[in-house]
Amino acid sequence: MESCKVLENRRDICTTYRVCSTVMFVLIAVVFLTPNGSSALLNSSTLEDSLNKHDRRFRPNHGGSPVNVSIGIHVESLSAIKESTMDYSMTIFFRLYWEDARLAFDGEQYETFAGDDMNNIWIPDIFFLYEKNAKHHDVTVTNRMLKVFPNGGLWMSTRITLMLACNMNLVKFPMDRQRCSVEMMSYAYTTRDVVLVVKKEDMEVEDKLEIPRFKLTKHYTDNTLVTYSTGNFSCAIIHFEFARQLQSYVLTVYVPSVLLVIIAWLSFWIDAEAAPARVSVGVTTVLTVTTMTSGIQETLPIVTYAKAMDVWLFACLLFVFCSLLEYAFANYLLIVERRRFYKRNRKKQPDASFGRGNGSSPGAAFFAFNYELTFLDINRGAGAPIWTARYLDKVSRWIFPIAFVGFNLFYWPFYLLTEDN
């Protein structure tokens, strides 16, 4: 019995020895056969120790030199530039880089944190000036990451959508250029603690970026200092310059308004006796231009100065109204000439014989009246030409188009060639 117990004990010892040998062999294989295996294990433990000692309430180099925070932005989309509310929206990858010696560790590879794992690390409190609305993206997970490098460098990236205010100068609308800016600043730390730096090479824009009604012409950066009652704050600025696309306004506003002005001129070729036709053309064109002006003004902010579009529509309304006013003068001249005609014929023959004594009808008298007016217009003696309705229409056929062409020769070079403020 004792011999059997001794044999069983020996078997247990051998089994334990074999298991321990196998475990040691596996660990040695992992360390020596896996690339950087020993470093990975060491890094994890060392970084874990650094995180346990890290206090996120204090900035890096607390009490010493300020932290330099480099800012980078990748513009994914830029849209909804609204003149009515003077703002614009953009979706960006917001990137920050700074160094924190407290998180330095031994190794060659960086460690990555995502989502809520970053909450225990000090992060610069950057905010966007003139921000109206903003949101972080969290589909399918929170779009946020942080890389910790062995030298203590930290690189953070997050995806956000911003709606920022943009003060626009609409004097040359719709031939204007606008500059909108993204201004970033630390909320709590002055330049004694945090300095923000943004460089042009840290700016990236999507290659096929499409902006409704606008074209991005250029972008550049600026670093400045903002002074408040609470201290001096470092401010990093990214400027975007946009040129408005004029084609849509030419097709929807300028060409239709030109056609309306030309339609108003058609009344000069309509006989002054056709009052319903001429009044209808004039009133219709005036109301159409007025409606077009009201529709455009609804999409624009109320400003204290005249925009280029306002000047154009006012000029078109003025030409259309003058066309209607021209008929009022033509009708007045028609009445004056009719009275002159009746007075002249009363002196030449008795009233009884005019239009009736010779067997003529009122229609014949009206025909004689028109013939007399035409004869007087052409065969008047020397001196200034007599102003009649027909003569006024003939003059208007030339004066109105020439005046409108002259206005265009002044309007387009003035707004297209002058520099924006």
C-alpha positions as CSV (number, residue, x, y, z in Angstrom):
1,M,0.0,0.0,0.0
2,E,2.8,2.4,0.9
3,S,4.5,1.6,-2.4
4,C,1.3,2.5,-4.3
5,K,1.1,5.8,-2.6
6,V,4.6,6.6,-3.4
7,L,4.0,5.9,-7.1
8,E,0.9,8.1,-7.2
9,N,2.8,11.0,-5.6
10,R,5.5,10.6,-8.2
11,R,2.9,10.6,-11.0
12,D,1.4,13.9,-9.6
13,I,4.8,15.5,-9.4
14,C,5.6,14.5,-13.0
15,T,2.2,15.8,-14.3
16,T,2.7,19.1,-12.5
17,Y,6.2,19.4,-13.9
18,R,4.9,18.8,-17.4
19,V,2.2,21.5,-17.1
20,C,4.6,24.0,-15.8
21,S,7.1,23.3,-18.5
22,T,4.4,23.7,-21.2
23,V,3.3,27.0,-19.8
24,M,6.9,28.3,-19.6
25,F,7.5,27.2,-23.2
26,V,4.3,29.0,-24.4
27,L,5.3,32.2,-22.7
28,I,8.9,32.0,-24.1
29,A,7.5,31.5,-27.6
30,V,5.1,34.5,-27.2
31,V,7.9,36.7,-26.0
32,F,10.6,35.7,-28.6
33,L,8.5,34.7,-31.6
34,T,5.9,37.6,-31.6
35,P,7.4,40.9,-33.0
36,N,7.8,43.4,-30.2
37,G,6.0,41.0,-27.9
38,S,8.0,41.9,-24.8
39,S,7.8,45.6,-25.6
40,A,4.0,45.4,-25.9
41,L,3.6,43.8,-22.5
42,L,6.0,46.3,-20.9
43,N,4.4,49.2,-22.6
44,S,0.9,48.3,-21.5
45,S,2.0,48.0,-17.9
46,T,4.1,51.2,-18.0
47,L,1.4,53.2,-19.7
48,E,-1.1,51.9,-17.2
49,D,1.1,53.1,-14.3
50,S,1.3,56.5,-16.0
51,L,-2.4,56.7,-16.3
52,N,-2.9,55.8,-12.7
53,K,-0.6,58.6,-11.6
54,H,-2.2,61.1,-14.2
55,D,-4.3,63.9,-12.8
56,R,-6.6,65.4,-15.5
57,R,-7.4,68.4,-13.3
58,F,-3.9,69.9,-14.0
59,R,-2.5,70.8,-17.4
60,P,0.9,69.4,-18.5
61,N,3.9,71.1,-17.1
62,H,1.7,72.7,-14.4
63,G,3.3,75.9,-13.1
64,G,5.8,76.0,-15.9
65,S,5.9,77.0,-19.5
66,P,2.6,77.0,-21.5
67,V,1.4,74.0,-23.4
68,N,1.7,74.4,-27.2
69,V,-1.4,72.9,-28.9
70,S,-1.2,72.4,-32.6
71,I,-4.6,72.5,-34.4
72,G,-5.4,70.7,-37.7
73,I,-8.7,70.5,-39.6
74,H,-9.9,68.3,-42.4
75,V,-13.0,69.8,-44.1
76,E,-15.3,66.9,-45.1
77,S,-18.2,69.0,-46.3
78,L,-19.2,72.7,-46.4
79,S,-22.7,73.7,-47.2
80,A,-25.7,75.8,-46.4
81,I,-24.2,79.3,-46.6
82,K,-27.3,81.4,-45.8
83,E,-27.5,85.1,-46.4
84,S,-30.8,85.4,-44.6
85,T,-29.3,84.2,-41.2
86,M,-25.7,85.0,-42.1
87,D,-24.2,81.6,-41.1
88,Y,-22.8,78.5,-42.7
89,S,-22.4,74.8,-41.8
90,M,-19.5,72.5,-42.1
91,T,-18.5,69.0,-41.1
92,I,-14.8,68.6,-40.1
93,F,-12.3,66.3,-38.5
94,F,-11.0,68.4,-35.6
95,R,-7.4,67.4,-34.7
96,L,-5.2,68.5,-31.8
97,Y,-1.6,67.6,-30.9
98,W,0.2,68.5,-27.6
99,E,2.7,66.9,-25.3
100,D,2.2,65.6,-21.7
101,A,5.4,64.3,-20.1
102,R,3.3,62.6,-17.4
103,L,2.1,60.0,-20.0
104,A,5.5,59.2,-21.5
105,F,6.4,55.5,-21.4
106,D,9.1,53.2,-22.7
107,G,8.4,51.7,-26.1
108,E,8.2,52.2,-29.8
109,Q,4.5,52.0,-30.6
110,Y,1.7,54.3,-29.7
111,E,-1.4,53.3,-27.8
112,T,-4.9,54.2,-29.1
113,F,-7.9,55.2,-27.0
114,A,-11.5,55.6,-28.3
115,G,-14.7,57.0,-27.0
116,D,-15.1,57.2,-23.2
117,D,-11.6,55.8,-22.6
118,M,-10.3,59.3,-23.1
119,N,-12.2,60.8,-20.2
120,N,-9.3,60.3,-17.7
121,I,-6.8,62.3,-19.7
122,W,-6.3,66.0,-19.8
123,I,-7.5,67.5,-23.0
124,P,-7.4,71.2,-24.1
125,D,-10.7,73.0,-23.6
126,I,-11.0,74.4,-27.1
127,F,-14.3,76.1,-28.1
128,F,-15.5,77.8,-31.3
129,L,-16.2,81.5,-31.3
130,Y,-19.5,82.6,-32.9
131,E,-20.8,79.1,-32.9
132,K,-24.6,78.8,-33.2
133,N,-25.0,75.0,-33.2
134,A,-22.7,72.0,-33.0
135,K,-22.8,68.3,-32.5
136,H,-20.5,65.3,-32.2
137,H,-21.2,62.3,-34.4
138,D,-21.9,59.0,-32.7
139,V,-22.9,56.6,-35.5
140,T,-22.1,53.8,-35.2
141,V,-19.8,54.6,-32.4
142,T,-18.6,57.9,-31.0
143,N,-16.3,59.4,-33.7
144,R,-13.5,60.2,-31.3
145,M,-10.0,58.9,-30.8
146,L,-6.7,59.6,-29.0
147,K,-3.2,58.3,-29.7
148,V,-0.6,58.4,-26.9
149,F,3.0,58.2,-28.2
150,P,6.0,57.0,-26.1
151,N,7.5,60.5,-25.8
152,G,4.3,61.8,-24.2
153,G,2.8,63.3,-27.3
154,L,-1.0,63.1,-27.7
155,W,-2.9,63.3,-31.0
156,M,-6.7,63.6,-30.8
157,S,-9.2,63.5,-33.6
158,T,-13.0,64.0,-33.4
159,R,-15.7,64.5,-36.1
160,I,-18.1,67.3,-35.5
161,T,-20.6,69.4,-37.4
162,L,-20.6,73.2,-36.8
163,M,-23.0,76.1,-37.7
164,L,-21.0,79.3,-37.4
165,A,-21.9,82.9,-37.8
166,C,-20.5,84.7,-40.9
167,N,-20.8,88.5,-41.2
168,M,-21.4,89.1,-44.8
169,N,-21.1,92.3,-46.9
170,L,-23.9,92.1,-49.5
171,V,-23.2,95.4,-51.3
172,K,-22.2,93.5,-54.5
173,F,-24.8,90.7,-54.1
174,P,-24.9,88.5,-56.2
175,M,-21.5,89.4,-57.6
176,D,-19.9,89.3,-54.1
177,R,-17.1,87.4,-52.4
178,Q,-17.5,86.4,-48.8
179,R,-14.9,85.5,-46.2
180,C,-16.1,83.3,-43.3
181,S,-13.8,82.2,-40.5
182,V,-13.4,79.5,-37.9
183,E,-12.1,81.0,-34.7
184,M,-10.9,78.7,-31.9
185,M,-9.8,79.6,-28.4
186,S,-9.2,78.0,-25.0
187,Y,-12.1,78.8,-22.7
188,A,-10.3,78.7,-19.3
189,Y,-6.6,78.9,-20.0
190,T,-4.9,82.2,-20.9
191,T,-1.6,82.4,-22.8
192,R,0.2,81.8,-19.6
193,D,-1.1,78.2,-19.7
194,V,-2.1,77.3,-23.3
195,V,-0.9,78.6,-26.7
196,L,-2.8,77.6,-29.8
197,V,-1.1,77.3,-33.1
198,V,-2.6,76.5,-36.6
199,K,-0.6,76.3,-39.8
200,K,-1.7,76.2,-43.4
201,E,-0.1,72.8,-43.9
202,D,-2.4,71.4,-41.2
203,M,-5.4,72.4,-43.3
204,E,-7.0,69.8,-45.5
205,V,-10.1,70.2,-47.8
206,E,-11.9,67.5,-49.5
207,D,-10.8,67.3,-53.2
208,K,-14.3,67.2,-54.7
209,L,-15.9,69.7,-52.3
210,E,-19.2,71.1,-53.8
211,I,-20.9,74.2,-52.2
212,P,-24.3,75.3,-53.4
213,R,-24.2,78.7,-55.1
214,F,-20.6,79.2,-54.0
215,K,-17.0,78.2,-54.9
216,L,-14.2,78.0,-52.4
217,T,-11.4,80.1,-53.8
218,K,-8.8,79.9,-51.1
219,H,-8.2,79.3,-47.4
220,Y,-5.5,80.5,-45.1
221,T,-4.7,80.6,-41.3
222,D,-3.9,83.2,-38.7
223,N,-2.8,83.2,-35.1
224,T,-3.7,86.1,-32.9
225,L,-4.3,87.3,-29.4
226,V,-7.7,88.2,-27.9
227,T,-7.9,90.3,-24.8
228,Y,-10.8,90.0,-22.4
229,S,-11.3,91.2,-18.9
230,T,-10.3,87.8,-17.7
231,G,-6.9,87.9,-19.5
232,N,-5.2,87.3,-22.8
233,F,-6.2,84.3,-24.8
234,S,-4.5,82.6,-27.7
235,C,-6.8,82.4,-30.8
236,A,-6.3,80.3,-33.9
237,I,-8.2,81.3,-37.0
238,I,-8.9,79.6,-40.3
239,H,-10.3,81.9,-43.1
240,F,-12.3,80.6,-46.0
241,E,-13.0,82.8,-49.0
242,F,-16.0,82.1,-51.3
243,A,-17.0,83.5,-54.7
244,R,-20.7,83.4,-55.4
245,Q,-21.8,81.6,-58.6
246,L,-23.5,84.1,-60.8
247,Q,-25.0,81.7,-63.4
248,S,-28.1,80.8,-61.5
249,Y,-29.0,84.5,-60.8
250,V,-28.5,85.4,-64.4
251,L,-31.0,82.7,-65.5
252,T,-33.5,83.3,-62.7
253,V,-33.4,87.1,-62.2
254,Y,-31.4,89.1,-64.8
255,V,-32.7,87.5,-68.0
256,P,-36.4,87.4,-66.9
257,S,-36.2,91.1,-65.8
258,V,-34.6,92.1,-69.1
259,L,-37.4,90.4,-71.0
260,L,-40.0,92.1,-68.9
261,V,-38.4,95.5,-69.7
262,I,-38.5,94.6,-73.4
263,I,-42.1,93.5,-73.2
264,A,-42.9,96.9,-71.7
265,W,-41.4,98.6,-74.7
266,L,-43.7,96.7,-77.1
267,S,-46.4,99.2,-76.1
268,F,-44.5,101.8,-78.2
269,W,-45.5,99.9,-81.3
270,I,-49.2,99.7,-80.3
271,D,-51.5,102.4,-81.5
272,A,-52.1,105.1,-78.9
273,E,-55.9,104.7,-79.5
274,A,-55.7,101.1,-78.2
275,A,-55.8,102.1,-74.6
276,P,-56.8,98.6,-73.1
277,A,-53.9,96.9,-74.8
278,R,-51.2,99.4,-73.8
279,V,-52.5,99.8,-70.2
280,S,-52.6,96.0,-69.8
281,V,-49.0,95.6,-71.0
282,G,-47.7,98.4,-68.7
283,V,-49.6,97.3,-65.6
284,T,-48.7,93.6,-66.0
285,T,-45.0,94.3,-66.4
286,V,-44.9,96.6,-63.4
287,L,-46.7,94.1,-61.1
288,T,-44.4,91.3,-62.3
289,V,-41.2,93.2,-61.5
290,T,-42.6,94.2,-58.1
291,T,-43.5,90.5,-57.3
292,M,-40.0,89.4,-58.4
293,T,-38.4,92.0,-56.1
294,S,-40.5,90.9,-53.2
295,G,-39.7,87.2,-53.7
296,I,-35.9,87.9,-53.8
297,Q,-36.0,90.2,-50.7
298,E,-37.6,87.4,-48.6
299,T,-34.4,85.3,-48.9
300,L,-32.1,88.2,-48.0
301,P,-31.5,89.9,-44.6
302,I,-32.7,93.5,-44.1
303,V,-29.7,95.7,-44.4
304,T,-29.3,99.5,-44.4
305,Y,-27.6,99.7,-47.8
306,A,-28.5,99.0,-51.4
307,K,-27.4,95.7,-52.9
308,A,-26.4,95.3,-56.5
309,M,-29.6,93.2,-57.0
310,D,-31.7,96.0,-55.5
311,V,-30.1,98.6,-57.9
312,W,-30.9,96.3,-60.9
313,L,-34.5,95.6,-60.0
314,F,-35.1,99.2,-59.1
315,A,-33.8,100.2,-62.5
316,C,-35.9,97.6,-64.3
317,L,-39.0,98.8,-62.3
318,L,-38.2,102.4,-63.2
319,F,-37.9,101.6,-67.0
320,V,-41.2,99.6,-66.9
321,F,-43.0,102.4,-65.0
322,C,-41.6,105.0,-67.4
323,S,-43.0,103.0,-70.3
324,L,-46.4,103.1,-68.6
325,L,-46.0,106.8,-67.9
326,E,-45.1,107.4,-71.5
327,Y,-48.5,106.2,-72.6
328,A,-50.1,108.7,-70.2
329,F,-48.2,111.5,-72.0
330,A,-49.1,110.0,-75.4
331,N,-52.8,109.8,-74.4
332,Y,-52.6,113.5,-73.2
333,L,-51.0,114.6,-76.5
334,L,-53.7,112.6,-78.4
335,I,-56.4,114.6,-76.6
336,V,-54.7,117.9,-77.2
337,E,-54.3,117.2,-81.0
338,R,-57.9,116.1,-81.2
339,R,-59.0,119.4,-79.7
340,R,-56.8,121.4,-82.1
341,F,-58.2,119.4,-85.0
342,Y,-61.8,120.2,-84.0
343,K,-61.0,123.9,-83.5
344,R,-59.3,124.1,-86.9
345,N,-62.2,122.5,-88.8
346,R,-64.8,124.7,-87.0
347,K,-63.1,127.7,-88.5
348,K,-62.9,126.3,-92.0
349,Q,-66.6,125.2,-92.2
350,P,-69.9,125.5,-90.3
351,D,-70.6,122.9,-87.6
352,A,-73.6,121.6,-89.5
353,S,-71.5,120.6,-92.5
354,F,-68.7,119.0,-90.4
355,G,-69.2,115.3,-90.5
356,R,-72.8,115.6,-91.5
357,G,-73.6,118.3,-94.0
358,N,-71.6,116.6,-96.6
359,G,-73.1,113.2,-95.9
360,S,-70.1,111.9,-94.0
361,S,-70.5,109.7,-90.9
362,P,-68.7,109.9,-87.5
363,G,-66.4,107.1,-88.6
364,A,-65.4,109.2,-91.7
365,A,-64.7,112.2,-89.4
366,F,-62.5,109.9,-87.2
367,F,-60.6,108.8,-90.2
368,A,-60.1,112.4,-91.4
369,F,-58.8,113.2,-87.9
370,N,-56.2,110.5,-88.0
371,Y,-55.2,111.5,-91.5
372,E,-54.9,115.1,-90.4
373,L,-52.6,114.2,-87.5
374,T,-50.3,112.2,-89.8
375,F,-50.3,115.0,-92.4
376,L,-49.4,117.6,-89.7
377,D,-46.6,115.3,-88.3
378,I,-44.9,115.0,-91.7
379,N,-45.6,118.3,-93.5
380,R,-45.2,120.7,-90.7
381,G,-43.4,123.9,-91.6
382,A,-40.0,125.0,-90.4
383,G,-39.4,125.0,-86.7
384,A,-39.5,122.5,-83.9
385,P,-41.4,119.3,-84.7
386,I,-44.9,119.1,-83.2
387,W,-45.2,116.7,-80.3
388,T,-47.9,114.2,-81.0
389,A,-48.7,110.7,-79.6
390,R,-47.2,109.0,-82.7
391,Y,-44.1,111.2,-82.6
392,L,-43.6,110.5,-78.9
393,D,-43.8,106.7,-79.5
394,K,-41.3,107.0,-82.3
395,V,-38.8,108.8,-80.0
396,S,-39.4,106.4,-77.1
397,R,-38.6,103.4,-79.4
398,W,-35.0,104.8,-79.5
399,I,-34.6,106.6,-76.2
400,F,-35.6,103.7,-73.9
401,P,-33.4,101.0,-75.4
402,I,-30.4,103.4,-75.6
403,A,-30.9,104.5,-71.9
404,F,-31.2,100.8,-70.8
405,V,-28.0,99.8,-72.7
406,G,-26.2,102.8,-71.1
407,F,-27.3,101.7,-67.7
408,N,-25.9,98.2,-68.4
409,L,-22.6,99.6,-69.6
410,F,-22.3,101.3,-66.2
411,Y,-23.8,98.6,-64.0
412,W,-21.8,95.5,-65.0
413,P,-18.3,97.0,-65.0
414,F,-18.9,98.8,-61.7
415,Y,-19.9,95.7,-59.8
416,L,-17.8,93.1,-61.5
417,L,-14.5,95.0,-61.6
418,T,-14.5,96.9,-58.3
419,E,-12.7,95.2,-55.4
420,D,-14.6,93.8,-52.4
421,N,-14.2,95.5,-49.1
